[in-house]
Amino acid sequence: MRLRRIIGRSLALTAAAGLGASLMTTPALAADDAAGTVDWGACPEDAAAAPDLECATIAVPLDHRAPEGDTIDVMISRLTGANPEERRGVLLLNPGGPGGSGLAQPGQMRDLGLPSSVLDAYDLIGMDPRGVGHSTPVSCGFTVEQHYRGNLPPYAVDEAAVAEQAEAAEAVADQCAANDPEGLMPHMTTANTARDMDVIREALGEDAISFYGASYGSALGSAYASLFPERSDRIVLDSNLGDTALGYEQQRLWGPGFEDGFPAFAAWAAQRHDSYGLGETPEEVEEHYFALAERLDEEPLAEFDGPLFRFLVFGGLYSEASYGMTAGIWQSLAASDEQAARERFEEHDLPAAAGQDASGLSPYDNAWSSYLAVACNDTDWPEDLATYQAAVAEDRERYPKFGAAGANVSPCAFWHNDPVEPQVPISDEGPRNVLIVQHLRDAATPYEGALAAREAFGDRSRLVTVDGDGHGVYVYGDNPCALNTTTRYLVDGEMPESDVFCEAA
């Protein structure tokens, strides 16, 4: 899942024993990409978030098991450190996804307040991962007219709703396969993106790279630190999946994540009852949520049905900055004002408001397509409909606000290719260089993921737990303890002696 707002995008985580030796070897660069020489130039207009950002394209193997075979292009960006005398190396960034473009991220993080000491210490490297944006993009051919709501499955009220979603999911899987005649999608994996990162490292002439990844980016960073432990410098994993893939079990965590994240929003809304009318107490806000969701299940307002309402609230739990938008849409739906809800939605759903491009594709086509390719390729998803129906029934009871969405069936159940290799296991063999930072209450990546990552990395890692809510801690959050601890690690290499608990700010 992406760290940035997911509304409208529904973004929104082992090398084989016989292949281990070849997969751990850096593939040869294309002939015109000698180590340490990258041809930097202007960035594409849609990625140039900062005037001093520069971009370059690097060739990487389509299939890292055949490094001398076909290649694809991966585009990276660079924000050069302001003080060359303080330069430590490069800090490669990933905003999440899978399917999230990262070319503009260096400028965005600087604008959010990334400390100057970090900017002095590193060249910030953004990246469109393989298949994304300007890096040989994949496409399922999603159009605006298709009315596809994105990759997060809808809330299923009963077994029949799961079966209906299965039909739609199978059609999407068929569509993705039909739109991939060159066979790019089977090679869209977290492991291959991690290997691309190592090609980038060599092209930049670096012995090792540091990394900051949030949300799904934590899975990518975990994969790189596990595949290339001695080439990883300082690794920061923010808002953690707890694994190297976004599989079905990670998707099901959105159910308990919603339960953890909702109370903060409910308390916020209750304090503003005179403005939004959602309830005078958190308990009343919760009751209103269930009542409106059930009403929209039975009597939708055009496309605003119960599943979409639940999804919009889930997206609004990512950060307090989204609470007002969420409360406003909720207020309009409660008043049966479909037009006002649509206007509020479109006001904040800027890419969708732009409509389709000249190709006729949805502006979300590539993000949705690359998300599916990576998520479906990284792990084996259940294929039996009864498995999903049983899980939905269980999670609808255990996590009534959103569990019946997180457990629902997705196109991955019908994906046309099996994983090309086993999932990368997190390795505890390597330097102590993995700092895990996490809010206690995060709807998208619950705290359980951080605990899983800490256990898997063992003594290679330390965990910074923040008594706070929301998705994204370092720079994206506002906790001084977490900010200072992470900055000290990135700049001075000061890894905490033990796990850290940061009190609420």
RODO-2510 file (C-alpha; in nm, 4 decimals, decimal comma):
residues 505
     n   res          X          Y          Z
     1     m     0,0000     0,0000     0,0000
     2     r     0,1115     0,3507    -0,0743
     3     l     0,1975     0,5887     0,2024
     4     r     0,0190     0,8751     0,0299
     5     r    -0,3612     0,9072     0,0111
     6     i    -0,5264     0,5990    -0,1401
     7     i    -0,8796     0,7263    -0,2031
     8     g    -0,9544     0,6655    -0,5711
     9     r    -0,6416     0,4532    -0,6143
    10     s    -0,7196     0,1607    -0,3863
    11     l    -0,3662     0,1038    -0,3735
    12     a    -0,3998     0,2562    -0,1357
    13     l     0,3983    -0,6735     0,0388
    14     t     1,3065    -1,7247    -0,0967
    15     a     1,5183    -1,7292    -0,3490
    16     a     1,4929    -2,0957    -0,4619
    17     a     1,7667    -2,3122    -0,3163
    18     g     1,8805    -2,4203    -0,6610
    19     l     1,8959    -2,0599    -0,7831
    20     g     2,0491    -1,9016    -0,4753
    21     a     2,3958    -1,8469    -0,6179
    22     s     2,2833    -1,6807    -0,9396
    23     l     2,0210    -1,4658    -0,7702
    24     m     2,2682    -1,3293    -0,5199
    25     t     2,5017    -1,2185    -0,7994
    26     t     2,4549    -0,8715    -0,9424
    27     p     2,3592    -0,9000    -1,3118
    28     a     2,5742    -0,7261    -1,5695
    29     l     2,4746    -0,3703    -1,6583
    30     a     2,3890    -0,2761    -2,0117
    31     a     2,6995    -0,1896    -2,2144
    32     d     2,6405     0,1860    -2,1970
    33     d     2,5903     0,1822    -1,8181
    34     a     2,9417     0,1393    -1,6809
    35     a     2,9603     0,1349    -1,3041
    36     g     2,9541     0,4809    -1,1551
    37     t     2,8519     0,6569    -1,4762
    38     v     2,4865     0,7520    -1,5047
    39     d     2,3614     0,9908    -1,7709
    40     w     2,1569     1,2375    -1,5654
    41     g     1,9145     1,4754    -1,7316
    42     a     1,5795     1,6465    -1,6919
    43     c     1,2918     1,4578    -1,5283
    44     p     0,9566     1,4019    -1,6983
    45     e     0,7121     1,6841    -1,6280
    46     d     0,4828     1,4651    -1,4217
    47     a     0,7695     1,3706    -1,1890
    48     a     0,9534     1,7011    -1,1598
    49     a     0,8336     1,7971    -0,8120
    50     a     1,1531     1,9938    -0,7529
    51     p     1,3465     2,2083    -1,0032
    52     d     1,6781     2,0593    -0,8915
    53     l     1,5619     1,6978    -0,9353
    54     e     1,7346     1,5095    -1,2162
    55     c     1,6531     1,1735    -1,3720
    56     a     1,8214     0,8881    -1,5558
    57     t     1,7279     0,5544    -1,7085
    58     i     1,9104     0,2304    -1,6301
    59     a     1,8718    -0,1002    -1,8111
    60     v     1,8027    -0,4034    -1,5915
    61     p     1,7387    -0,7668    -1,6852
    62     l     1,3756    -0,8541    -1,7408
    63     d     1,4525    -1,1916    -1,5819
    64     h     1,7367    -1,1799    -1,3303
    65     r     1,7801    -1,5553    -1,3703
    66     a     1,8904    -1,4796    -1,7273
    67     p     2,0980    -1,1608    -1,6862
    68     e     2,2233    -1,1722    -2,0450
    69     g     1,8715    -1,1840    -2,1859
    70     d     1,6127    -0,9147    -2,2517
    71     t     1,6326    -0,5907    -2,0568
    72     i     1,3784    -0,3326    -1,9444
    73     d     1,4270     0,0302    -1,8458
    74     v     1,4018     0,1599    -1,4896
    75     m     1,3961     0,5347    -1,4290
    76     i     1,5516     0,6869    -1,1181
    77     s     1,5750     1,0412    -0,9853
    78     r     1,8361     1,2211    -0,7764
    79     l     1,8369     1,5117    -0,5354
    80     t     2,2038     1,5817    -0,4733
    81     g     2,3200     1,6434    -0,1181
    82     a     2,3553     2,0117    -0,0380
    83     n     2,6931     1,9705     0,1345
    84     p     2,9338     1,7414    -0,0578
    85     e     3,1832     1,7449     0,2313
    86     e     2,9231     1,5768     0,4557
    87     r     2,8123     1,3213     0,1954
    88     r     2,7879     0,9635     0,3197
    89     g     2,6338     0,7973     0,0144
    90     v     2,2905     0,7459    -0,1376
    91     l     1,9546     0,6979     0,0322
    92     l     1,7167     0,5148    -0,1976
    93     l     1,3480     0,5832    -0,1277
    94     n     1,0233     0,3963    -0,1861
    95     p     0,6759     0,5361    -0,1023
    96     g     0,4857     0,2072    -0,1010
    97     g     0,2335     0,0388    -0,3209
    98     p     0,3107    -0,1926    -0,4823
    99     g     0,2600     0,0261    -0,7833
   100     g     0,3656     0,3572    -0,6283
   101     s     0,5792     0,5947    -0,8335
   102     g     0,8772     0,7268    -0,6394
   103     l     1,0463     0,9654    -0,8836
   104     a     0,9127     1,2745    -0,7084
   105     q     0,9662     1,1405    -0,3566
   106     p     1,3060     1,3057    -0,2898
   107     g     1,1566     1,6517    -0,3399
   108     q     0,8389     1,5615    -0,1547
   109     m     1,0252     1,4394     0,1529
   110     r     1,2411     1,7507     0,1535
   111     d     0,9279     1,9641     0,1365
   112     l     0,7769     1,7695     0,4270
   113     g     1,0714     1,8676     0,6448
   114     l     1,3378     1,6017     0,5993
   115     p     1,6184     1,7338     0,8240
   116     s     1,9012     1,9172     0,6498
   117     s     2,1499     1,6847     0,8182
   118     v     1,9995     1,3969     0,6187
   119     l     1,9964     1,6051     0,2997
   120     d     2,3653     1,6834     0,3569
   121     a     2,4559     1,3210     0,4222
   122     y     2,2908     1,1612     0,1205
   123     d     2,1994     1,1945    -0,2403
   124     l     1,8292     1,1069    -0,2289
   125     i     1,7412     0,8548    -0,4991
   126     g     1,3819     0,8120    -0,6105
   127     m     1,2661     0,5327    -0,8360
   128     d     0,9775     0,4169    -1,0449
   129     p     1,0002     0,0423    -0,9722
   130     r     0,9882    -0,1927    -1,2680
   131     g     0,6517    -0,1836    -1,4415
   132     v     0,5566     0,1491    -1,2806
   133     g     0,5293     0,4962    -1,4321
   134     h     0,8338     0,5603    -1,6498
   135     s     0,9916     0,2178    -1,5876
   136     t     0,8550     0,0003    -1,8696
   137     p     0,4972     0,0312    -1,7413
   138     v     0,2566    -0,2615    -1,7405
   139     s    -0,1138    -0,2275    -1,8187
   140     c    -0,4280    -0,4297    -1,7665
   141     g    -0,6149    -0,1898    -1,9923
   142     f    -0,8425    -0,0377    -1,7270
   143     t    -1,0636     0,2363    -1,8731
   144     v    -1,2755     0,5063    -1,7123
   145     e    -1,5896     0,3511    -1,8590
   146     q    -1,5059     0,0209    -1,6940
   147     h    -1,5931     0,1663    -1,3515
   148     y    -1,3304    -0,0506    -1,1822
   149     r    -1,3050     0,0582    -0,8186
   150     g    -0,9538    -0,0579    -0,7601
   151     n    -0,7725    -0,3492    -0,6082
   152     l    -0,9074    -0,3427    -0,2551
   153     p    -1,1958    -0,5942    -0,2587
   154     p    -1,5372    -0,4620    -0,1583
   155     y    -1,7007    -0,5396     0,1743
   156     a    -1,9033    -0,8605     0,1312
   157     v    -2,2284    -0,8752     0,3247
   158     d    -2,2796    -1,2499     0,2653
   159     e    -2,1550    -1,5551     0,0702
   160     a    -2,3414    -1,4442    -0,2413
   161     a    -2,1495    -1,1154    -0,2384
   162     v    -1,8208    -1,3085    -0,2250
   163     a    -1,9297    -1,5175    -0,5234
   164     e    -2,0271    -1,2016    -0,7137
   165     q    -1,6883    -1,0456    -0,6380
   166     a    -1,5173    -1,3665    -0,7544
   167     e    -1,6744    -1,3309    -1,0988
   168     a    -1,5545    -0,9727    -1,1248
   169     a    -1,2082    -1,0640    -0,9958
   170     e    -1,1700    -1,3461    -1,2478
   171     a    -1,2650    -1,1114    -1,5306
   172     v    -0,9945    -0,8667    -1,4183
   173     a    -0,7325    -1,1427    -1,4047
   174     d    -0,8289    -1,2459    -1,7584
   175     q    -0,8085    -0,8850    -1,8730
   176     c    -0,4597    -0,8386    -1,7269
   177     a    -0,3326    -1,1519    -1,8997
   178     a    -0,4833    -1,0443    -2,2324
   179     n    -0,3114    -0,7045    -2,2083
   180     d     0,0358    -0,8487    -2,1427
   181     p     0,1370    -1,0011    -2,4783
   182     e     0,5093    -0,9422    -2,4151
   183     g     0,5043    -1,1337    -2,0866
   184     l     0,6246    -0,8529    -1,8603
   185     m     0,3879    -0,9165    -1,5700
   186     p     0,5247    -1,2539    -1,4512
   187     h     0,8557    -1,0796    -1,3758
   188     m     0,6914    -0,8103    -1,1608
   189     t     0,8045    -0,9263    -0,8164
   190     t     0,9431    -0,7699    -0,5018
   191     a     1,2536    -0,9860    -0,5351
   192     n     1,3214    -0,8622    -0,8884
   193     t     1,2708    -0,5005    -0,7829
   194     a     1,5213    -0,5558    -0,5011
   195     r     1,7664    -0,6944    -0,7561
   196     d     1,7027    -0,3894    -0,9736
   197     m     1,8049    -0,1799    -0,6729
   198     d     2,1374    -0,3568    -0,6668
   199     v     2,1905    -0,2853    -1,0361
   200     i     2,1173     0,0795    -0,9545
   201     r     2,3701     0,0648    -0,6692
   202     e     2,6407    -0,0559    -0,9071
   203     a     2,5479     0,1978    -1,1745
   204     l     2,5844     0,4742    -0,9144
   205     g     2,9270     0,3431    -0,8199
   206     e     2,8318     0,2743    -0,4586
   207     d     2,9609    -0,0129    -0,2453
   208     a     2,6369    -0,0086    -0,0458
   209     i     2,3088     0,1801    -0,0377
   210     s     2,0929     0,3100     0,2442
   211     f     1,7171     0,2793     0,2137
   212     y     1,3970     0,4326     0,3459
   213     g     1,0739     0,2528     0,2599
   214     a     0,7223     0,3032     0,3921
   215     s     0,4211     0,0706     0,3832
   216     y     0,4859    -0,1783     0,1010
   217     g     0,8270    -0,0123     0,0801
   218     s     0,9047    -0,1911     0,4065
   219     a     0,8625    -0,5211     0,2213
   220     l     1,0947    -0,4056    -0,0559
   221     g     1,3562    -0,2893     0,1947
   222     s     1,3277    -0,6178     0,3836
   223     a     1,3863    -0,8083     0,0606
   224     y     1,6937    -0,6032    -0,0298
   225     a     1,8456    -0,6293     0,3181
   226     s     1,7901    -1,0058     0,3058
   227     l     1,9159    -1,0697    -0,0486
   228     f     2,2115    -0,8298    -0,0224
   229     p     2,2941    -0,7901     0,3471
   230     e     2,6525    -0,6733     0,2940
   231     r     2,5466    -0,4181     0,0311
   232     s     2,2828    -0,2643     0,2547
   233     d     2,4017     0,0319     0,4609
   234     r     2,1409     0,1981     0,6871
   235     i     1,7896     0,0610     0,6387
   236     v     1,4742     0,2284     0,7738
   237     l     1,1439     0,0387     0,7468
   238     d     0,8393     0,2534     0,8219
   239     s     0,4786     0,1311     0,8708
   240     n     0,5551    -0,2335     0,8258
   241     l     0,3935    -0,5250     0,6471
   242     g     0,6182    -0,7572     0,8476
   243     d     0,7165    -0,9612     0,5423
   244     t     0,8626    -0,9280     0,1935
   245     a     0,5264    -0,9475     0,0162
   246     l     0,1719    -0,8186     0,0285
   247     g    -0,0145    -1,1500     0,0294
   248     y    -0,3577    -1,2629     0,1403
   249     e    -0,2708    -1,2683     0,5099
   250     q    -0,1429    -0,9106     0,4901
   251     q    -0,4622    -0,8080     0,3091
   252     r    -0,6708    -0,9635     0,5883
   253     l    -0,4896    -0,7421     0,8406
   254     w    -0,6883    -0,4461     0,7074
   255     g    -0,9782    -0,5793     0,9152
   256     p    -0,8069    -0,5467     1,2548
   257     g    -0,6212    -0,2389     1,1286
   258     f    -0,9493    -0,0573     1,0732
   259     e    -1,0610    -0,1506     1,4255
   260     d    -0,7350    -0,0078     1,5657
   261     g    -0,7463     0,3114     1,3603
   262     f    -1,1132     0,4016     1,3876
   263     p    -1,1240     0,5187     1,7545
   264     a    -0,8955     0,8165     1,6853
   265     f    -1,1208     0,9311     1,4036
   266     a    -1,4330     0,8710     1,6134
   267     a    -1,2933     1,0846     1,8970
   268     w    -1,2006     1,3593     1,6484
   269     a    -1,5476     1,3546     1,4899
   270     a    -1,7254     1,3539     1,8281
   271     q    -1,5406     1,6716     1,9247
   272     r    -1,6738     1,8277     1,6037
   273     h    -2,0289     1,6985     1,6212
   274     d    -2,1774     2,0467     1,5857
   275     s    -2,0034     2,0745     1,2484
   276     y    -2,0450     1,7259     1,1012
   277     g    -2,3269     1,5684     1,3028
   278     l    -2,1716     1,2228     1,3170
   279     g    -2,2205     1,1696     1,6906
   280     e    -2,1598     1,3470     2,0195
   281     t    -1,9442     1,0659     2,1575
   282     p    -1,7053     0,8170     1,9938
   283     e    -1,9603     0,5443     2,0642
   284     e    -2,2286     0,7387     1,8768
   285     v    -1,9930     0,7914     1,5819
   286     e    -1,9341     0,4156     1,5701
   287     e    -2,3080     0,3458     1,5801
   288     h    -2,3625     0,6000     1,3034
   289     y    -2,0961     0,4264     1,0909
   290     f    -2,2726     0,0909     1,1097
   291     a    -2,6163     0,2421     1,0557
   292     l    -2,5140     0,4386     0,7462
   293     a    -2,3182     0,1467     0,5990
   294     e    -2,6189    -0,0823     0,6347
   295     r    -2,8525     0,1818     0,4915
   296     l    -2,6299     0,2255     0,1875
   297     d    -2,6137    -0,1536     0,1473
   298     e    -2,9907    -0,1547     0,1047
   299     e    -3,0402     0,1814    -0,0696
   300     p    -2,7265     0,3053    -0,2485
   301     l    -2,6931     0,6672    -0,3593
   302     a    -2,5884     0,6028    -0,7191
   303     e    -2,2368     0,4520    -0,6943
   304     f    -2,2112     0,5374    -0,3256
   305     d    -2,3094     0,2045    -0,1749
   306     g    -2,2157     0,0437     0,1564
   307     p    -1,8875    -0,1111     0,0357
   308     l    -1,7687     0,2184    -0,1133
   309     f    -1,8587     0,4093     0,2038
   310     r    -1,6603     0,1621     0,4146
   311     f    -1,3669     0,1927     0,1777
   312     l    -1,3722     0,5738     0,1882
   313     v    -1,3629     0,5686     0,5680
   314     f    -1,0763     0,3175     0,5617
   315     g    -0,8758     0,5483     0,3357
   316     g    -0,9552     0,8399     0,5639
   317     l    -0,7921     0,6656     0,8602
   318     y    -0,4456     0,6960     0,7057
   319     s    -0,3825     1,0323     0,8725
   320     e    -0,5583     1,3042     1,0679
   321     a    -0,5128     1,5284     0,7646
   322     s    -0,7776     1,3160     0,5899
   323     y    -1,0323     1,3267     0,8724
   324     g    -1,2073     1,6428     0,7561
   325     m    -1,2465     1,5161     0,4004
   326     t    -1,3804     1,1851     0,5288
   327     a    -1,6232     1,3490     0,7701
   328     g    -1,7504     1,5808     0,4970
   329     i    -1,8266     1,2980     0,2539
   330     w    -1,9847     1,0978     0,5378
   331     q    -2,1996     1,3974     0,6316
   332     s    -2,3248     1,4347     0,2734
   333     l    -2,4087     1,0665     0,2431
   334     a    -2,5927     1,0715     0,5754
   335     a    -2,8050     1,3562     0,4396
   336     s    -2,8707     1,1556     0,1201
   337     d    -2,7042     1,4379    -0,0733
   338     e    -2,5460     1,2348    -0,3486
   339     q    -2,4417     1,5428    -0,5479
   340     a    -2,2561     1,6983    -0,2533
   341     a    -2,0834     1,3681    -0,1789
   342     r    -1,9761     1,3401    -0,5417
   343     e    -1,8407     1,6959    -0,5458
   344     r    -1,6480     1,6418    -0,2229
   345     f    -1,5098     1,3149    -0,3547
   346     e    -1,4015     1,4608    -0,6881
   347     e    -1,2462     1,7633    -0,5176
   348     h    -0,9983     1,5367    -0,3420
   349     d    -0,9682     1,2723    -0,6142
   350     l    -0,7606     1,4813    -0,8500
   351     p    -0,6270     1,2150    -1,0905
   352     a    -0,9765     1,0751    -1,1467
   353     a    -1,1107     1,4233    -1,2152
   354     a    -0,8605     1,4493    -1,5001
   355     g    -1,0423     1,1681    -1,6785
   356     q    -0,8831     0,9285    -1,9226
   357     d    -0,5737     1,0175    -2,1208
   358     a    -0,5276     1,0113    -2,4974
   359     s    -0,4905     0,6333    -2,4916
   360     g    -0,8384     0,5939    -2,3447
   361     l    -0,6994     0,4389    -2,0266
   362     s    -0,7928     0,5273    -1,6715
   363     p    -0,5330     0,7482    -1,4969
   364     y    -0,5129     0,4667    -1,2418
   365     d    -0,4498     0,1911    -1,4948
   366     n    -0,0782     0,1557    -1,4336
   367     a    -0,1014     0,1847    -1,0540
   368     w    -0,3754    -0,0771    -1,0352
   369     s    -0,2019    -0,3049    -1,2870
   370     s     0,1414    -0,2979    -1,1247
   371     y    -0,0120    -0,3477    -0,7792
   372     l    -0,1888    -0,6615    -0,8981
   373     a     0,1137    -0,7971    -1,0807
   374     v     0,3444    -0,7721    -0,7788
   375     a     0,0906    -0,8812    -0,5163
   376     c    -0,0286    -1,1767    -0,7226
   377     n     0,3207    -1,2884    -0,8258
   378     d     0,4919    -1,2703    -0,4874
   379     t     0,2889    -1,5397    -0,3097
   380     d     0,0431    -1,8201    -0,3771
   381     w    -0,3094    -1,6912    -0,3114
   382     p    -0,5958    -1,9287    -0,2241
   383     e    -0,7874    -2,0383    -0,5332
   384     d    -1,0882    -2,2045    -0,3718
   385     l    -1,3935    -1,9794    -0,3385
   386     a    -1,5042    -2,1569    -0,0211
   387     t    -1,1780    -2,0479     0,1463
   388     y    -1,2653    -1,6830     0,0901
   389     q    -1,6277    -1,7281     0,1929
   390     a    -1,5223    -1,8866     0,5212
   391     a    -1,2599    -1,6163     0,5862
   392     v    -1,5077    -1,3386     0,5091
   393     a    -1,7638    -1,4852     0,7476
   394     e    -1,4992    -1,5150     1,0201
   395     d    -1,3550    -1,1659     0,9756
   396     r    -1,6955    -1,0030     0,9376
   397     e    -1,7689    -1,1288     1,2882
   398     r    -1,4273    -1,0550     1,4398
   399     y    -1,3708    -0,7198     1,2684
   400     p    -1,7193    -0,5965     1,1754
   401     k    -1,6187    -0,2575     1,0399
   402     f    -1,3995    -0,3789     0,7539
   403     g    -1,3023    -0,7439     0,7953
   404     a    -1,5381    -0,8596     0,5221
   405     a    -1,3431    -0,6450     0,2752
   406     g    -0,9904    -0,7451     0,3757
   407     a    -1,0795    -1,1155     0,3590
   408     n    -1,2653    -1,0941     0,0281
   409     v    -1,1459    -1,2464    -0,2979
   410     s    -0,9212    -1,0527    -0,5373
   411     p    -0,7940    -1,1108    -0,8935
   412     c    -0,4911    -1,2855    -0,7399
   413     a    -0,7112    -1,5921    -0,6847
   414     f    -0,7395    -1,6241    -1,0642
   415     w    -0,4002    -1,4935    -1,1754
   416     h    -0,2783    -1,6558    -1,4966
   417     n     0,0755    -1,7378    -1,3860
   418     d     0,2117    -1,8995    -1,0732
   419     p     0,4951    -1,7296    -0,8826
   420     v     0,8196    -1,7731    -1,0758
   421     e     1,0105    -1,8356    -0,7526
   422     p     0,9464    -1,8657    -0,3778
   423     q     0,9045    -1,5521    -0,1711
   424     v     1,2230    -1,3995    -0,0276
   425     p     1,2525    -1,4907     0,3420
   426     i     1,3627    -1,2199     0,5836
   427     s     1,7154    -1,3029     0,6960
   428     d     1,8640    -1,2401     1,0399
   429     e     2,2120    -1,3002     0,8962
   430     g     2,3915    -0,9728     0,8317
   431     p     2,4883    -0,6424     0,9906
   432     r     2,2803    -0,4754     1,2609
   433     n     2,1420    -0,2085     1,0296
   434     v     1,7603    -0,2334     1,0176
   435     l     1,5602     0,0304     1,2072
   436     i     1,1871    -0,0472     1,2223
   437     v     0,9550     0,2455     1,3005
   438     q     0,5831     0,2025     1,3601
   439     h     0,2727     0,3647     1,5060
   440     l     0,0830     0,1515     1,7561
   441     r    -0,2408     0,2154     1,5673
   442     d    -0,2159     0,2043     1,1896
   443     a    -0,5180     0,1016     0,9820
   444     a    -0,3169     0,0063     0,6731
   445     t    -0,0232    -0,1753     0,8343
   446     p    -0,1135    -0,2799     1,1889
   447     y     0,1450    -0,3010     1,4660
   448     e     0,1532    -0,6785     1,4257
   449     g     0,3615    -0,6275     1,1106
   450     a     0,6328    -0,4370     1,2956
   451     l     0,6534    -0,7088     1,5597
   452     a     0,6841    -0,9735     1,2884
   453     a     0,9647    -0,7823     1,1158
   454     r     1,1485    -0,7319     1,4459
   455     e     1,1301    -1,1016     1,5238
   456     a     1,2372    -1,2081     1,1745
   457     f     1,5387    -0,9743     1,1570
   458     g     1,6370    -1,0600     1,5118
   459     d     1,9450    -0,8806     1,6418
   460     r     1,9957    -0,7142     1,3033
   461     s     1,7133    -0,4768     1,3956
   462     r     1,5683    -0,2435     1,6550
   463     l     1,2034    -0,1387     1,6836
   464     v     1,0868     0,2187     1,7456
   465     t     0,7255     0,2043     1,8643
   466     v     0,5252     0,5282     1,8610
   467     d     0,2153     0,5733     2,0746
   468     g     0,0233     0,7288     1,7892
   469     d    -0,2208     0,6807     1,5047
   470     g    -0,1840     0,6869     1,1311
   471     h     0,0194     0,5549     0,8413
   472     g     0,3756     0,6838     0,8180
   473     v     0,6049     0,7804     1,1051
   474     y     0,9311     0,9378     0,9877
   475     v     0,8758     1,2894     0,8447
   476     y     0,5183     1,1918     0,7548
   477     g     0,4285     1,1793     1,1259
   478     d     0,4830     1,4367     1,4010
   479     n     0,6463     1,2494     1,6891
   480     p     0,9751     1,4172     1,7951
   481     c     1,1148     1,1041     1,9610
   482     a     1,0713     0,8957     1,6447
   483     l     1,2019     1,1764     1,4241
   484     n     1,5137     1,2277     1,6343
   485     t     1,5862     0,8558     1,6754
   486     t     1,5586     0,7897     1,3026
   487     t     1,7594     1,0968     1,2045
   488     r     2,0415     1,0059     1,4460
   489     y     2,0571     0,6625     1,2879
   490     l     2,0617     0,7873     0,9291
   491     v     2,3156     1,0627     0,9939
   492     d     2,5406     0,9269     1,2690
   493     g     2,4699     0,5534     1,2503
   494     e     2,3472     0,5575     1,6099
   495     m     2,1405     0,2406     1,6340
   496     p     1,9499     0,2186     1,9664
   497     e     2,0955    -0,0361     2,2089
   498     s     1,7446    -0,1735     2,2632
   499     d     1,3951    -0,1190     2,1314
   500     v     1,2525     0,2306     2,1842
   501     f     0,9039     0,3352     2,2937
   502     c     0,8075     0,6910     2,2020
   503     e     0,5316     0,8469     2,4097
   504     a     0,2497     1,0311     2,2339
   505     a     0,3545     1,3805     2,1335
***
